[in-house]
Amino acid sequence: MGNESLVDLANLEHDPTALAKKVKEQPVSDNPETFEDTNFVVGDSPVILDCNAALDRNATEFSIQNDGAGDFTVAISSDGVIFGDEKTVKNSEVYAIDNISVDSIRITHIANSAYRVTVL
């Protein structure tokens, strides 16, 4: 049973958040990987960033910064094949999610822009 005492186990039964806190995912110790395009134009689109290949596993969090004047959309895939809904990221916006499994990120051009992506 590990190092838990009977008091700890009793607290888990009476505090529904205690169990969630106890089994919370351990932080990932890998270095983050980054992707950047300072001149994202229609000919570059769509670009698919392979987080799994960069990290040797799916990312558990990501952040995308729009550094350009134009907009682009972002879609996330947990398996590298099926992508979710498109999220429009406007000039100077940051789109970030943690506690997620990300195999790939697809960025699609709307207007000329630039982006920086960090995955962990």
C-alpha positions as CSV (number, residue, x, y, z in Angstrom):
1,M,0.0,0.0,0.0
2,G,3.0,2.3,0.1
3,N,3.6,5.1,2.7
4,E,0.0,6.1,3.3
5,S,-1.2,5.9,6.9
6,L,-4.6,4.8,7.9
7,V,-5.5,8.4,8.7
8,D,-4.5,9.4,5.1
9,L,-6.8,6.7,3.7
10,A,-9.6,7.8,6.0
11,N,-9.2,11.3,4.7
12,L,-9.4,10.1,1.1
13,E,-12.8,8.6,1.8
14,H,-14.3,11.8,3.3
15,D,-12.7,14.4,1.1
16,P,-13.5,13.9,-2.6
17,T,-10.7,16.3,-3.7
18,A,-8.1,14.6,-1.7
19,L,-8.0,11.5,-4.0
20,A,-7.6,13.8,-7.0
21,K,-4.8,15.7,-5.3
22,K,-3.1,12.4,-4.4
23,V,-3.2,10.9,-7.9
24,K,-2.4,14.1,-9.8
25,E,-0.1,13.5,-12.7
26,Q,3.6,14.0,-11.9
27,P,5.3,16.9,-13.7
28,V,7.1,16.0,-16.9
29,S,10.9,16.4,-16.6
30,D,11.6,16.7,-20.3
31,N,12.9,19.9,-21.9
32,P,10.2,21.8,-23.9
33,E,10.4,21.8,-27.7
34,T,9.7,24.8,-29.8
35,F,8.5,25.5,-33.3
36,E,8.6,28.9,-35.0
37,D,7.7,30.5,-38.3
38,T,8.4,34.3,-38.5
39,N,6.8,34.5,-42.0
40,F,3.8,32.2,-42.1
41,V,2.2,32.5,-45.6
42,V,-0.4,30.7,-47.6
43,G,2.2,28.4,-49.2
44,D,3.2,27.1,-45.8
45,S,-0.3,26.1,-44.9
46,P,-1.4,24.0,-43.4
47,V,1.6,23.1,-41.3
48,I,1.4,20.0,-39.0
49,L,3.7,20.2,-36.0
50,D,4.6,16.6,-34.8
51,C,4.8,17.0,-31.0
52,N,5.2,13.2,-30.5
53,A,8.3,13.1,-32.7
54,A,9.8,16.1,-31.1
55,L,9.3,14.9,-27.5
56,D,9.3,11.1,-28.1
57,R,5.8,11.1,-26.5
58,N,2.6,13.1,-26.7
59,A,2.8,16.6,-25.3
60,T,0.9,17.3,-22.1
61,E,0.7,21.1,-22.6
62,F,1.2,23.6,-25.4
63,S,1.3,27.3,-26.0
64,I,0.9,29.1,-29.3
65,Q,1.6,32.8,-29.7
66,N,0.5,34.8,-32.7
67,D,3.3,37.2,-33.5
68,G,2.1,38.4,-36.9
69,A,-0.5,40.8,-38.2
70,G,-2.8,38.1,-39.6
71,D,-4.9,35.4,-38.1
72,F,-4.5,31.6,-38.3
73,T,-6.4,28.6,-37.0
74,V,-5.2,25.8,-34.7
75,A,-6.5,22.3,-34.4
76,I,-5.2,19.6,-32.0
77,S,-4.9,15.8,-32.5
78,S,-4.3,13.3,-29.8
79,D,-3.5,10.5,-32.4
80,G,-2.0,12.5,-35.3
81,V,-4.9,11.5,-37.6
82,I,-8.1,13.0,-36.3
83,F,-8.1,16.7,-35.5
84,G,-10.5,18.6,-33.3
85,D,-12.3,21.9,-33.9
86,E,-10.4,24.9,-35.3
87,K,-9.6,27.7,-32.9
88,T,-8.8,31.1,-34.5
89,V,-5.8,32.8,-33.0
90,K,-5.7,36.5,-33.7
91,N,-2.8,39.0,-33.6
92,S,-1.0,39.0,-30.2
93,E,-3.2,36.2,-28.8
94,V,-1.8,33.2,-27.0
95,Y,-3.7,29.9,-27.1
96,A,-2.6,27.5,-24.4
97,I,-3.9,24.3,-22.8
98,D,-2.4,22.0,-20.2
99,N,-3.4,18.5,-18.9
100,I,-4.0,17.3,-22.5
101,S,-2.5,14.7,-24.8
102,V,-1.3,16.3,-28.0
103,D,0.3,14.2,-30.8
104,S,0.1,16.9,-33.4
105,I,-0.9,20.5,-33.9
106,R,-2.2,21.8,-37.3
107,I,-1.9,25.5,-38.0
108,T,-3.8,26.8,-41.0
109,H,-3.2,30.2,-42.7
110,I,-6.0,32.8,-42.8
111,A,-3.7,35.8,-43.4
112,N,0.0,36.3,-43.4
113,S,1.3,36.0,-39.9
114,A,4.0,34.5,-37.6
115,Y,3.8,32.0,-34.7
116,R,5.8,30.5,-31.9
117,V,4.8,27.2,-30.4
118,T,6.1,25.6,-27.2
119,V,5.2,22.0,-26.2
120,L,6.0,20.1,-23.1
